[in-house]
Amino acid sequence: MARVLATPGVYIDEKSAFPNSAVPVPTAVPVFIGYTEKAIMGKKSLLKVPTKISSYGEFLEFFGGPPKVKYTIEADAAVGYKLTVDKSTQFILHSCMKLFFSNGGSDCYIVSVGKYTDAPTGVVGADLTSGIEPLLKEPEPTMVVIPEAILLVEESTAKGPDPNDNTKQIDIVTRDAQGAFDLQVAMLAHCGLDMRNRVAILDVPLGNLDLREDVVKNFRVGIGQNFLQWGGAYYPFLETTIVAAEELDFSNIVNITGDDITADAPDFADKLDDKQKLIAAANKAAFDTDTTAIEVSSLATLLYKNLREELSESLISGKRAVEIHEQIVKLDTFKTGIPDAKADEATQLHQTLLAVSPTYKELMKNLRSSMNLLPPSPAMAGIYSMVDNTVGVHQSPANISVGSVIKPAVDLTAKDQEDLNLPLNGKAINAIRTFPGKGVLVWGARTLDGNSQDWRYISVRRTVIFIEQSIKFAAEAYVFEPNVSSTWSNIRALISNFLTNVWKSGALAGATPDDAFSVDVGLGTTMTPIDILDGIMRISVRIAVTRPAEFIVITFQQKMQTS
């Protein structure tokens, strides 16, 4: 309404010279849900509070460092020993964040569902699921990642007949990943039903196992049929370099030592006093018998048994064996933990054992390999972010190297990938493969809805989300504006200008803007008089989104010589 000119003087009116514009919304903002060491900012608790960070340093500041993952050494007839992780100490979000940032990740949200000490039995599916609900009030995240979903796998062992020999009984391991599937179904529902502005990046549970174990088949069954276009899945797990060797020592073993080692020490030393006695046939036979009788029940007994075997086979000298045995006996000092006062002594013992005991060195290597086996989803979130920030959301996050990775846990061939990429049910699984001379590459770009011509590709799904959300936020400025031709012209121009810029970036296909998109709004085109009476403004936007060249077919044909 024009102001009333009543008092003599000079009045100034300002008129907008430029129309409103649509601002591109962020696309590279994943949210990670999981357990952390702490969750606090100053005096404010961050438990189940979506918190935005931009670096690994901020993650350490607000959410703390890694857990102390513990393993138990158990006897194994086939390989001598096996390592079993203590699930109450197994949390991987911290390592996954390092993998995310090492692959180009930047801004992201963290939802801590609890501290390590809050989960005495390890990862709980209900806790991780509860971390999804706070995201309903956060419009910015564009990807949902829950790497600890892979830990929701229950294993049980029972005796059963050996398939190669029915007269023998062997341990048969049964694995149930239903808890992981339930969580992943909830992730897809959150993205496709509740929010419709983000996608889920999923891992195939038990992705460290070969395809012959039916892990992909079980995943496709467990994931269901709903909201498949809102997620992409990756296989297999990755052998990474995230956990350094310096982060591990004998304190990562639950059963470090026992009383049997200390008791055997004098007898062991006596046998080595006279080397001639040892190599005498009778004494050597007794020594070998003692070696066989030792049962692996702790780290010390494992080292002790292997030491005696090496000595029995004359692989080391008696003097060297006594030196190694002295270090093994010292482990008894730390069987209940490492007090701060003896931290330096423990470090020295660890370094000495690495230097003198091949068995201990191999054990630490196996521990590191186990802790560095991580799901691919955090790496993919980093790759999505890197591609978005360097090229654009329309570029497929594929044919990209994966950083901080030695190799995939399963070596896939082109033949293996055929069913992963083009299954009859359309539930495509994107492969991560090793190529000679190229390294580890992401070699798939599909959503789980591979049979859909509209939503087959991740880049198409995410590009449309980007365009929809950008236009949605821009159009909010016209809510309650008069539903008349001048408003229609303004909003048509706003959307057209935005889509022209999107077309220039390469996200829309067409030689001209008219080929790439069209925007219609108005009475008789998108609306009826009833729509106007009901307060509805209908806008029709048609876009030609670029699609990846997934299959490049080159035809060669010989021709006649012409000269």
N, C-alpha and C positions, 0 to 999 in steps of 0.2 A: 504494500500500500504506500503510495507516494506521501511524502511528508507534507505537512501544512506550512505554507509560507506565510507567516503572520508578522514576524518582526523584520524590519528592514535590515539588510546586511547581505553578505556573500555566503552562499551555500555550495558545498562541494559534493558531487555524486561521483562514485567510482564504479566503473563498469568492467566486468571480467572480459578480458580480450581472448582468453583461450578456454576451450571446454575442459571438462574433467577428463582425466586419463586413467587407464587401467594399469596398475602397477603389478609386475610379475610377482607371484608368490614364490617363496623358497621351495625348492624341490629336494634338496640334499640334507634332510634333517631326520635321521633315524632316532628311534627311542629304544633303549636297551633296558630290559627288565631282568633282575636277578638279585643274588645275595652279595653283600659287600662287608668289608671289615667294620665299617662304621657308616653312619649317615647323619651328618650334622654340619651345619653352617653357623659358626659362632655358638649361640645357645639354642638355635632352632633345629628341631629334629627334621630330618629329610626322609624319614621312613614313609614310603608310599606317596611321596611328593615328587611329581615330575620336575626335575631340576636340569636346567640347560647348562652345558659346559662346552668349552671350545678346545680343550687340550688334555693330554694325559696328566699334566701337572695339576690341573683343576680336579680331575678325577681322584688323584691321590689326596688332595687337600680335603675334599668333602666326603669321599667314600673309602679312603684308606688303601692299604696294599693287599698283597696276595695272602691266601690262607696257607697254613702249614699242612700240606697234604701228606698223610701218613700211609705207609704200606706195611703189610705183614709178609714176612718170608715164610713160605710153607714148602714142605718136601714135595718133590714131583719125580716120579719114577723115570719119566722120559728124559727130562732135561736137568735133573738134579734139584732144582728149586723153581718156585714160581712166586711172583709178586702179586699180591691181592690188595687193591686199594681199599682203604677205610672210608666208606661212603660218607661217614659223618664229618669227614674233613675235606671232601671233594667239592669244590666250588670253582667255576672256571670263568666267571664274568670278568675278573681282573685281567686274566691272560687274553681274553677275547677283546677287551678294550685296547690293549697294546696291539693286537692284530688289526683292529679297525683303524687306528691312527697310523700304523705303518703302511696301510694300503690307500692312503689319501683322505682318510676321514677328517672332519673338522667339527663343525657344530653338531651337537647331538643332545638328547635328553637321557637322563638316567632315572629309573624308578627302582629304588632299593626296597625289596620286599622283606628284608630282615638282615640282621648281622649273622656272621658265621656261628656265633655262640647261641643264636636263637633257634638254630636247627640242629638239635643233638643227634638226629637220625639222618641228616643230610638234606638234600633238596626235596621239597614237598610240592606236589603239583598244585594243591589248593593255594599255596602261598604265591606261586608264580602267576596263577590265574587271577588272583586278587590284584596283581599289579596292573592289569589291563584296565580296570574300572576307572582309576584316576585320569586316564587318557581321554575320557569322554569330554572333559572340560579343557583339553589342550588341542587347539586347532592346528598348531604349527607342524607337529611331526608328520612326516610323509612316509616313513617306513617303520615297521614294528619288528624287532629282533629279540628273541628269547633263546640264546644259545644253550642255556642250562636245561632246556627241554629234553636234550639228548640224555640227560642223567636220570630221567624218569623211566628207566628200563629195569625191570625186575628179572633177576636171574636165579634159577634153581638148578641144582645138580642131583641127579638120581642115577642109580646103577641100572644098566640095561645091556642087552646082548650086543656084542661086537658084530657089525654088519659083515665083516670079513671072516668072522669065526664065531658061530653061534655057541660054541662051548665056552667062550670067554665073556666075562662081564667087564664093561667099561663105564666110565663116567659120561653120562649124557647131559648136556647143558641145554636147558629150556629158557628162552628169553621172551619176555612179554613187554612190548612197548606201548600198550594201550594208554598208559598215563601220558606219554608224550603225544600220542595222536589226539587225545581229548584236549590237551592244551593247544595244539596247533589248529584244531577245528575252532576253538574259541578265538584264536587270533584272526582266522579268516572271517568269522562272523563279525568281529569288531570292525575289521576293515571294510567289509562289503555290505553289512547291514546297519551298523550303528553310525559309522563315520563317513564312509564313501569318499574319503580324501587321502587315503594312504594304502600301502600294500604291505603284505607280510612276506618276509624272507625266511624260508623254512629250510631246516636240515632234515635229511633222511636219517631217522634213528638207526643206530647200529651201522652207521655209514663207514665204519672201519672194516666191515666184513665184505667178502666177495659177493658178487651177484648171485652165485649159486646158493647162497644162504637165504634167498628170497626176501632180502630186506626191502628192495624196491617194490616188489609185489605186495608185501604186507603194508608198506606205507600207502600205496594207492588205495588199498581197501580201507585202511584206518582213517584216511583223510576225508572220506565221504564224498558227496556230490555238490555241496552248496558253496557258493561264492568262490569258485575256483579261479576266476579271472583276477581275483584280488591277491593272488599269491604266486610266488615262484619258489621252486625247490632245487636244492643243489646236492650233488653227490660226487665223490665220496668225501670223507674227512681228510684233513690235511696234516702232514707231518711238518711242523713248524720249527722255528728257532727262537720262539718267544721266551721260553724259560732258559736262562743261562746255566752253565755247569756250576758257576760260583754260587748259585742259589740253593744248591743241594748238598747235603752231607748225611752222615749216619743217623742224625736226629730225625730224618724222614722215615726211619724204620721204627715200627712199634716195638717189635721184639728184638732189641739190640743184642742182648746177651742173657746168659743164665749161669747158674752155679756150676754147671758141668765143666765149663771152660777153666775156671780157676782150679777146680779139683784135678783136672788132667794135666795142668802145667808142669808139676814136678816130674811126673812120669814121662812126659814128652821130652823134657830137658835131659833126663837120665838116659833115654834112648839115643840121644845125640852126642853124649859125652864121648863115646867111643865109636867112631865111624865104622871100624872093623866089625863091631858087634852088629851094627845095623845091616851091613851087607852080607853077613853070614846067613846062610840059607834058612836056618831055623828061626833066627830072630827076625829076618825080613818077612817070613811067612806070618809070624805073629803080628808084626807091625802092619802088614797088609790086612790081616783079619780085623785088627783094631780100627783101621781106616774104614773098612766096609761096615762095621758095626755102628759107626757114628751116624746119628740121625739128625738131619737138618731141622732144627727147631728155632733157630734165631740167626741173626747176622753173624755172630761170633762162631757158632757151630758150622755155618756154611764156609766161612773163611778157614776155619780149623780143619775141616774135612778136606777141602781142596788143597790146603797146604801139605797135609800128610800124604795125599795122593801124588803131589808133585815131588815130594821128597822120596817117596817109595819108588817112583819112576826115574829117580836121579835127574830130575829137571832143574833142581836147585841144590846148592851145597847145604850141609848141615848147619854151618855157621849162619848162612843167610836165613835158613828156616827158623833158627832161634830168634833172630832179630825180628822177623815178621811175627812170630808167635808172641813176642813181648808187646807188640802193638795191639794184637788181638786181645790179650789179657787186659790192656788198658781200657778197652771198650766197657768193661764191667763198671768203671767209674761213672759212666754216663747212661746206665741202663734205665734210669728214671727221669732223664732229661739233662739239659745243659744249664746249670746255674750261671748267672751273669759273671760271677767271680771266676769261673773256669772257662769262659768263652774262648779266650786265646789258646788255652790248652787244648780245647776241643778242635779248634781250627788247625792247630799244629798236628794233632793226631789224624785228622781227616786228610791233610796234605801228605803226611807220611804214608798212610795206607794207600793213597792213590799212587804214590811212587813205588812202593814195595810189593803191593798185592795186585796182580792182574785180575783176580776174582773181584776184588772190591772196585777196581776201576770199571770193570764190565758191569757190575751191579749199578754203579752211579750212572753209567751210560743208559742202562735200561730204564732207570727211574726217570731220567730226563726225557727219553723217548716217549714214555707213557704220559708224562705231564705235558708234553708238546703236541700230543695228538688232539687237535681241536676241530670243531665243526666249521664249515666254510661260511656260514651266514655273517659273522662279523667282518670277515675279509670282503665279502660281497657288498656289505653296507658301505665299507670304505671305498670300494671300486665304484659303486653307484654315485657316491658323493664326488669322487674325483672326476668321473666322466661328466656329471652334471655341471661342475664348476669350470671344466676346461673346454667342453664342446657344447653340451646342452642335454636336456632331459630326453630329447628325441633320439639321441645316439644310443644304440644298444650296448649294454654293459657286457660285452663279449669280445673275444679275441684280444683280451687284456691280460697282461702278466699279473700273477698273484705274488705279492711281496712277503718276505719273511717266511717263505715256504720252501722246504727241501724237495718234497714230492707229494703227490696224493697218496693216501693210504692204500688205495686200490689202483692198479695200473689198468686203465681202460683202453681198448682198441676201438677202431672205427666200427667194427662189427658189434662190439658190446654196446655202442652208443645208439645203434639203430632203434632198438626197443625203448631206450631211455627217451629218445627225442620224438619218436613217432609211434606211440602205443595206440592200440585200437580204441581205448577209452579216452584218449586225448590228454591224460594226466602226464604231461611231459616232465622229465627230470633233467635239469641242466647239468652237463658233465663238466668236471674239471680234469684236464688231461695234461700229460707231459708230452711235449713234441721235441724231437732231436734238434738241437741248435737254437731252440726258442725258449725252452724252459716250461714252466707250469702256466697254462693258459685256461681262462674260462671259455668253454666251448659249447655254449648254449644260451639262448636268449628268449625262451618261451615261458609263458605262464602255465599254470596247471590246467588251463582251459584250452588245450592245444587244438581241439576240434572246432573252435569258434573262429570264423573268418574275421570277426571284429576284434576279439581280445586275445588272439593267439600270442602276441609278442608283448614282452614286459615294457619295452619302450613305448609302444602304442598306448597301453593302459596308463602309464605314468604321464605321457604327454597330454592325453585327454584330461586326466585329473588336474594337471597344471593349468590347462586352458580353462576348464570349468571353474576352478577355484579363483583364478585371477579375474575372470569376468564376473563371477558371483560377488566378490568383494567390491568391485568397481560399480556394479549395478545397485548396490545398497544405497548409494547416494541418491537414487531416484525413487526410493520408497516414499510414498505419500505425495509425490509430485503429480501434477495434473496429467491424467491419462489422455493426452491430446497429441496432435501431430507434431508440435514443436518438441515435446519430450521424446517422442518416437525418433525424430530426426537426430536429436542429441545422443541418445543411447545407441542408435545405429552407427553414428560416426565414432563414438567411443570404442565400440566393439570392433569396428572395421579397422580403426587405426592400430589397435592392439594386435589384431590378427595379421595385419600387414607386417608389423615388426616380427611377429612369430614366423611368418613366411620368409622374411629376409634372413632369419637365423638358420633356415633350412629344415624347420620342423614340419612345414606343410609343403605338399607337392603341387607343382603347377608352374607354367611358364609366366603367368601373370597372377596378381592377387585374385582376379575374378575366377581363375581356374582353381585356385587353392581353397577358397572359402566363399560363403555367401551369408549375409545377415538380413533377415526379414523381420519386420515388426510393423503392425498397423492394422487398422480396421479393414476387413475384407481380405487381408492376406493371412494374418495369424490370429486375428481376434474377431469375434462377433459382437454385436451390440449387447448381448447378454453378458459377455465377459467384462465389458466396460461397466455395466451396471453392477456386476459382482466385484468390481475393484481389481480385476485381473489384467495384467499386461503380459501378453505372451510374445516371446521372442524365439525365433527359429534360427539356429546357427548350424551351418553345414561346413565340415572341414575335411580336407583330404590329407590325412596324417601320413608322413613318410613311413615306409616299412623297410626293415632290413633285407638285404639280399642274402638270404640264408643259404640258398643253393645256387652256385654259379656253374652253369653248364656251358662249356666251350666245345663247339663242333668243328672238327677238322676234316677237310676233304682234299684229296690230291687233284691237281689240275694238269692239263696237257702242257707240255713245254711249248712256249711261243717264240723263243728265239735261241 
